[in-house]
Amino acid sequence: MTTPASASFRPDIEGLRAIAVAGVVAFHFGMTSLPGGFIGVDIFFVISGYLITSHLMQEIGRTGTVDLWRFYGRRARRLLPASLLVIAATLAAGYFILAPSEQQLYAKGALFASTYVINMWLLRWSFDYFATDTANNPFLHFWSLSVEEQFYLLWPALLLLVVRFRPGERGMAVLLGLAALVSFAASAWMTKTSQPWAFYFSPLRAWEFAVGGLVSLPVARRWAAGYRLAPAMGWAGIALIGAAYLGVRETDPFPGLIALMPVAGTAMLLLSGARQGRSAPGAVLALAPFQWVGKLSYSLYLWHWPVIVFATILVPDLSLAGRLACLALTFGLSMLSYHLVENPVRLSGWLAARSVRSLGLAALLTSAGATLSYGAAQLAAQSIDPRQRLIMESAARGSSARQLDSGCVLAREETVPRRCILGVSNSDRTVVLFGDSHADHWSTPLAEIAKSRGWRLVTYMKSSCPAAQVPAWNEVLAREYGECDEWRRRALDEIAALRPELVIVSQYSYSYVENRVNGELEHLVGRDAWAEGLRASADQLRKEGAEVVLIRDVPVHRSYLDKCVARSLWQGRGAEACDTPRDQAIDEQVFATEQAAVAGMDGVRYVDLTGQFCDARNCPAMIGGKLTFRDRHHIATPYAASLAAPLQRAIFGDRLAQRAR
């Protein structure tokens, strides 16, 4: 997160950088009292827009144009050396901490980070429900740097294009304002319809840079310099940023309208700096601690994320003391990189003397980053032994339904039910599997049972959508999940038209109802509402005479088992290091709520297969040499296949088994 040196140094902007990076670091280091700290990135975007636009407009005013090569050379000296150092160090540390399969995956992240497009990679990744856990990606934070670098690439050319029309000061302000308005409107709309696009896609973040550019224009600064209440405006800006830090949550629909708080607050602070007074917030931001942290802000941003990611991988239950030690390490690394790499290269007279030297350095560092990433991926591939390959294949193998058609589990934004048929397709006896991705992992043993019994198994499944008739909230889309309600209604109508003998219902209950296993999730419904929703769906399924079986939800592990087991084996430990105590993996109150909800309902049964995953005290990561779950809560397909016999006994029993013969 960087900005160029302005013509006249403003200590308040350096202090504002300190506020921005402090919020981001505090958020990522687990300070829950500052849930909106991640909006520090938006503060950086506005600062960048302010200083870049100010610098470019000054150059245009002096020379009538912009020396693009010189501009890009300055950016390269400022950004790339420290960035490459962190990429290289992260790849090196990852070799010892991460499993080879993770090293391969995150080497791709390093490649995209080195070439300034990791935001687009993460955008594609964010729509894959079954993608590996992004929170453990040590290059995740490079997304915002890619957005900034894309801005630096295009913004000078756009300003030059606008200046050709000689709009004048006020005309320039109008054009920048229109650009900000269009980008903001698109961002707000996409936040409601497809939030990852609004978050990662550069044009939908451009309004934040444009706001910074708008308040950098001379017309805006002259107004602020003559505005008597400019200091009060600055304090109001700090209040807006503070309110965002304290009030915004990761689960809120962001950026959207909410992003106006930090963006407006930052713009107000920048404007207030045009009229400095003793009561202005700039006097506070100019204090030594703010200046010191602001000076280190770029290095702090680069180092903090891999430090906390690797620390929490090594020590999952990292204590406060451990987090403070990570903070000290982050500052130590930042000071070293700032004084030994960042500043010497940025201030190098030899490099600055000719743009071609700085651009050559940029090409060299970009190539080095790509080469290191490729080499790390190749080294990781050679480290994959048979045990690692077993874990990888277990986690990667799709369910029977997904092997038939990857679209058998509908994507988040689809509403038209898709019927997938397994077992004996032309049988006159039909069993329906209905639910979300937790229904999908049961499709493997159920397909085997249906085939052996001569039954037709028809699936109706949708990602993150409960079969129970309750309001759903989608964490990825960061909004109410209306598509789920529409799909469920249609699916229930189609199931009724099929007139099946049996409907098997499975769903990720811990993602929808209040519980202590996934208690950090918001927008969970209460247990009474959950029970009512279960009964409503069961009643509707029973109307056409089908028997209904509700499968109790599976345990939820503390870690992604595929990665945890692979890491443990790579580090010379056993798979049991990844086991989860039963009382941390299961909430018995959810079980009791569901059981009571369907108790006494004619033709509705509740089936509990928890014994296949846990004993009285523990839920193992591996059972019988097989990985139990491919992540935290989706059964690994090879293990699911081994559950055909106990599943048949639990669901079909002797009575239905006899009828099927």
N, C-alpha and C positions, 0 to 999 in steps of 0.2 A: 504494500500500500504506500505509494510514493507520490511525490509532487516535485516539480522542479523548483529551483531557487528562484524566488521572485526578485524583481528589480530592487525592491527595498524590503529587507527582512521584517516580517511581522511576528513578534513573539506570541501573539494571541493564536496565530495559526499553528505554530509549533505546539502550543499548549492544547489546542483542539485535537491535534493528532494524538496527544497523550490520552485524552478522554476517549477517543475512538479505539485505540489499541487496548486500553485498560478494560473497556467493556467487552471486547472480543475475548481477551485472555481470561477474564473473570468468568465469562459464560462457559467457555470450553474447559476451564479448570473446575467446574462443578459448583460455582457459587450460586445456589438456587435463589438467593435473595436478590439476584440481578438477572431475572429470566430473559430480559430483552437485550442483554449485552451484545448479541450477535448483530444488532443494528449499527454497531460501530463501523461495519463495512460501508454502510450507506453514508456515514459521515465522511469517510475517506473519499467516496465517489464525488461528493459535492466539493470537497476541498480540491480534488484533482481538476474538476471542471473549472473551478474558480481560477486556480493558478495557471493552468495550461492556457485557458482562453485569454487571461490577462497578459501573459507573456507573448502569445502569438499576436494579439491585437496591437501590443506595443511595437512588435517587430514590423507588422504590416504598416503601422503608422509611420515608422521611420524610413522603411525601404520600399513600401508598396507591395511587398511580397513576403514569403516565408522561405528561408533556406531549409527545405525539407530534410536534406541529407544531414545537415548540422543538427537539426532538431532530433532526428532519429538517432544520431550518434550520441547525443547527450542522454537520451533515454536509455540507450544500450549500456553506457557506462554506469548509469545510476542503478539500473534494475538487474542486469543479467549476472554480474559476477557473484553477488550474494545469493541469488536464486540458484545458480548452478552449484555453489558450495553446499547449500541445504539439500538439493536433490541428490548430490553424490553422497553426502553423509547419511541421508535417510536410506538410500539403497544399501549402503554398507551395513548400517545397523539392522536393517530388515533382514539381511542374510542370516543373522544369528538369532533373530527373534521370531520371524515369520516362517510358516511352513513353505516348502518350495512352490506349492500351487499358488499361495498368496503372493510370493515373490514374483511369479510369472504375471499374475494379474496386475499387481501394483506397479510393475515395471512399465506396463502400458500407461498407467497414470503418470509415471515419470516422463515417458515419451511425450504425452500430450501436454504436460506441464512445460516441458522444454521447448515445445513448439507453439505455446501460447493458445491452445485450443481445448484445454481440459474442461472448460465449461460446457462445451458441446458434447464431449464424451459423457460427462456426468448427466447431462440432459437426457441423452438416450438411455443411460443406465437407470435413471429415476423412474422410467415407465415400465421397467422390468420387475414385476412383483417378486420373481424368484432370483433376482440378482443378489450377489453376496452383500453382506452388511457394509453400507457405505461409511458408517461411523468409524470403522477400523482402517479406512483408506488414509495412509499417512500423507497423501498428496491432495486430499480433498480441498484444503484451504487455498490451493492455487487457482481455484475457479475465479475468485475475485481479481486476482492478478491478471488472468487471461482476459477478463472483461476490460480491465484498465488498459492493457496493452493493445487490445483491439480498438479501444477508444483513441489511444495515442496514434494509431496507424491511420485512422480515417478522419479525425477531427480537424487537423490542419488543412487537409484538402477541401473539406466542406466549408471551412471559414474562408479560404481563398475564393471558392466559388461564389459564396455570398457577397464577399467584398467587391467582386467584379461588377455587381449590379449597383454599386454605390448607394446603399440604402441610407447612409447617414447614421448617427448615433441612435436616434429613436427608432429608425427603421430596423437597425440591427437588433435592438431590444425586442421589437415586435416579432422578428423572424425567429430569434432564439426562444421567445416565449411560445410561439406557435409550435416549434419543434418539441419543446418540453411538453406542451399540452397534448399533442398527438401521441407522443411516446407514453405519457402517463395514462391517457385514456386506454390505449392498447394494453398497457401493463395491468391496469385495474380490471379490464375485461378478462384478460387471460388468467389473472389470479383467481377469478371466480370459475372459469371453465377448465383451465389446465395450468395449475399453479407452477409446475416445474418450468414451463416455458417462461413465465413471468419472472421467475427467480434467476434462471441461468442465462437466458438469451440476451445478448448485448443490446440489440435495438430496444428491448423493453426495459432496459436499465438506463438508456441514454438520457431519459428525462432528468435523472439525478445529476448527471454531469452538466446537462444544459441549464439546470437551475443554478449551479455553481457558476457557469459561464455568464448567465444573465446578471447575477449580482456583482460580477467583476467588471461590467462595462462602466465606462466613465460616467454615463448619465446616472447610473444607480449609485455609484460611489459619491458623486457630487450631492445627490439628494440626501444620502445618509450623513455626509459630513455637515450638512446644514440642518439636520433634523435634531431638534432640541432633545427629543426623547430617545435618541439612539442608544445611550447606555441602558435605559430601561428595556429597550428592544433586545439588547444583548442578554440581559438577565432572563427575559422571557424565553429567549432561544435556549438558554441553559436549562430552564424549567421544562421545556418541551423535550429536550434530549433526556433529561432525568426521568420524566414521566414515561418515555418510551423504554428506557432501561428497566424501570420498575414494573411497568404495566404490560408490555408486549410479551407474548409467549411464543415459543417455537411452533406450537400447534395452531396459532392464529393464521388466518389467510394473508400471507405476506409474500411480496411487498404490498401491492394494492393500495387502498386508501390509507392503511396504517402507516405506510412508509412516509406519508406526508409529515408525520411528527418529527422524525430525526432530520429529514431533508429541510423542512421549514425552519426547524431550530438551528441547524447549521448555517443556513442562509442568513438568518437574523443575526447570528453571532458574527459572521463575516462582514455583514453590512455595518454592524455596530463598531467594528474595528476601524472604520473610516473616520470615526469621530472619537478618539480616545480621550477619556477623562479619568479623574481619580476614582470615580464611582463605577467606571466601566468594568465589565468582566475581564477585559483584556489585562487589567492589572493583576488579577488573580492568576490568569492563564500564563502570565509572564514569570511567575514564581519559579525558582530553580528546579523543584521536583518535576513540574510539568514540562519544563524545557528539556530536562535530561531524558525523561521518558519519551517525549516527542521526537527528540533527535534519534533515539534508538527504535522508533516505532516500526520501521520497515523490517529491521532484523528481528525484532520481537515477534512481529506477525509471522515471519518465515519460520522461526524456530519453535514457537510455542506449540503448534499442532502436532508435529511428529514426536515431540517430547512427551506430551500427555497421552498420545495414542499408544506409544510403546510402553509407557509406564503402566497404563491400565491393562494392557495385554499381559505384562509380566506380573502385575499385582492387581487382580480384578477388583478387590475391595480396598482400593487405595485410601488411606486415612488422610485426615487433614494435614498431619505432619508430612506425609508423603507428597501431598499436593504442593505444600509450601516448598519442599525440597525441589520439586519439579520447576516451580516458579524461579527459585534461585538458579537452577541449572539453565533455564531459559535466558535469564538475564546475563549469566556468565557467557554463554555461547553468543548472545547478541552483541555483547561488548567486544568479544574477540573478533567476530566477523565484521563489525562496524569499523574497528580501528585497523584491522589487518587486511581487509578485502574491500569492503564497501567504500570507505572514504578514500583510500589511496588510489583506487581505479577511477572513481568519480572525479577526483581533483587532479588527475595526471595531466600535466601540461603537454607531454609528448602526444598522448592520445587526443587531447582537445585541439591540438594545432592543426590537424587535418581530419576532415570528416571521414575520409576513406579508412583511416586507422581505426576509428571507433566502430565503423560499420564492419570492418574486417574482424574486429574483436567480437562483434555481435554474431557474425557468421561462424566464427570459431567456437564460441561458447554454445551456440545453438546446436552445432554439429556435435560438440563434445557431449552435451546432454542427451541427444538422441543416441549417440554411440554407446554411452554408459548404460542407457535404458535397455538397448538391444542386448548388450553384453550381459546385463543382469538377468534378463529373461532367458538367455541361452544357458547361463550357469545354473539357474533354477531348474530348467528342464533336465539337466544332467543329474540333478540331485534327487529326482523323483525315483524312489525305490519301489519294490512291489507293495510294501505296506502303505506307502503314500498313494500309490496308484489305486489301491483298493478303496481308500477313503474318498479319493476324487471321483472314482466311478460310481460309488454308492451315492454320493451327493448329487452327481450330475444325471443319474439315470431317471428318466421321467416315469410317471405312473402309467398304468395301462391305458388310461383315458388319454393322457398326453402323447403317448406313443402312437395312438390311433390318430389323433388330431390335436395339435397344440392349442387349437381354439376351443377345445371342449370345456375349458374353464374360461368363461367370458372375461374380457378385459374390463377395466373399471368403467369406461364410458359407453359400453355397449348395453343395450336394453332388450334386444330381441333374443329370446331363448334359443340356444343351440342344443339340439338333441343329439347325443352320441350313443351309439349302440354297441355293446360288448356282449360276450357270451354267445348264445345261439340266436342269430338275428331273425330267423323265420319261426321262432317258437311262438306258440299261442299263449304262453305264460310269461308275464312281465313283472319284473321288479324294477323300481325306480330308485336311483340314488340322487338325493336332493340336498344342496347346501353350497358351501364355499370351498376354498382350497383344502379344508380339512375333510370335506367329503371326497375330494379328489384323491387324497392319499389312501383312502379305503377302496378306491376303484380297482387297485391291483389284486388284492385277495378276493374281492367280490366278483371280479371278472372270471377268476379261476373257478370259484364256486358255481357261478352261473353256467359256465361251460360244462362243468362236470355233471350238473343237474339238468342240463338241457333247457335252461331258462334264458330269457332275453333280459339283459341289464341295460336300462336306459338312464342316462345321466343328465341332470340339469344342474349346472354349477356356475357360479359367478364369483370372481375374486372379491374378497373382503365384504361379502354380502350375506347377512344372516338369513337362515330360513325362517326364524322367528319374526313375527310382524312387529318390529320395533323400529324407531327412527335410527338411521345409521349415519355415522360421520366418517368420511374417508380421510385418513391421516395424510396420504400422499397428495390428494387433490386439495386438502385443507379447506373442506367445505362440506355442507350437508350432501349426503349421497342419494340424491333423488333418483339416479339411475338404478339403484338397488331396489327401491320401492316399485318402480315400473317393471323391472325384470321379474321380481318375485310375483307380482300380480299376474303377469302373463304366464310365467312358469307354472303357477298353481292351476291356472285354467287349462293349460296343455296337459298337465298330469291328470287332471280330472277326466279329460277327454280320452286318455289312454286306458282308463279303468284298470290300473295295475292291481295285482294281488297284494303287493307289499311295497311300501315306501320307506326307505331307509334315510334318515336325516342325520347329518353330521355338520358341525359348524365350530368355528373358533370362538367359543363362548367367552374366553378371557379377553377377547378384543372388543366385546360389545357390552358386557354387564359388569357392574362394580365388583372388583375382586382385589386381592392383595398380591396376586402373582404379577399382574400387569397394572398395578395400581397407579403407576405414573401416567398412564394414558388419561386423557380428558375426554369428555363427551360420552362417557359410559352411562348406560341407562341403569336405573335402580333395579333391585331384584324383583320387586313386585311387578314392574313394567315388563321385565324379562319373562317372568312366569306367565303373565297375561298374553304376551306375544307368542310364546311357545304353544299355549293352549289354543290360540286363535288359528295358527297354522295347522296344528294337529286336527282340530275340528273340521277345517276345510278339506284336509286330505281324507278324512274319514267319511265325508258325505257320499262319496261314490263307492263305499264299501271296502276300501283298501285298509289293510292292517298297517299300522305305523310303528316303526322302531326308531327311537332316538338314541344315538350312540353318545355316551359321555365323552366330553372333550379330553384330549390327551394332555399329559403334563407339559409344562413349559420350562425349558432348561435356562440356566443362568447365562450360558454362552452358546454361540453357534458351534454345534458339536463337530461339524466337519472340520472347521478351522482349529478348534481347540484340540481335538484328538490329533490332527496332523501336526500341530505345533508341538504337542507333548511328545510325540514320537520323534520328531526332528530334534528336540532338545534332550532326548534320552530319558524321558519320563514315561510312565504308563498311561493308558487311556483312562484309568480310574481317576486321574486328576481332574477330569472333566465331568465327573458324576455330580448330580445335584441332589441335595437332601430332599426327601419327599415333601416335607412341610414347606419348602421354598418353591417347589414345582407344582403344587396342587393346592387349590383353595376348596376345602371340603364344604364351605357354605354355598358355593355355586352349585356343587353336586346336590346338596340337600334341597336347594331352591328348585332345580330342574326336576328332581325326583318327585318332590311334592306337587309340582305343577301338573304332572301327567298322571299322578296316582289316582286310581279310580276311574280314569277315562277308558271307556270301552274300546277295545281294539288298539290300544296304545301301550307300548312297552318301552322301558328304559333299560339300556344295556350298558354294563360297566366292564371295560376291558383294561382297566388300570393295572391289573395284576400282570399284564404282559409287558409293562414298561417299568414298574417299580415294585420293590419289596416293601416291607413295613417301614423301612427307614430311608431308603435310597432309591434314586432313579438313575441307573447306570447309563453311561454313554455308549457302551457296547455290550451286547448280549449274544452269547453263542458265536463270537467272532464277527458279529455284524454290527455296523453302526446303526444305532436306533433311530436317530433323527438327522436329517441332512442340514438342518439349521437349528433353531431353538425349539420348533414345535411342529414341523412337517416330517412325518415318518419317512425315513429313507426307504426307497422302493424295495431293495433286496430284503430288508427286515419286514416290510409290509407284506411281501410275498410269503414269508414264513408264517404269517398269522392266519392263513386261510382256514386251517382246521379249528383253532379256538374261536375264530369269528363265526364260522358256520355253526358251531355248537351254541354260541351265545345268541345269535340272531335267529337262526332257523329252528334249532332244537329238534328233538326227535319227531314231533308231530309234523312239522312242515317237511322235514327230510323224508319221512315216510310217504307223504303225499306226492313228493317230487319223483318218486321211484316209478 
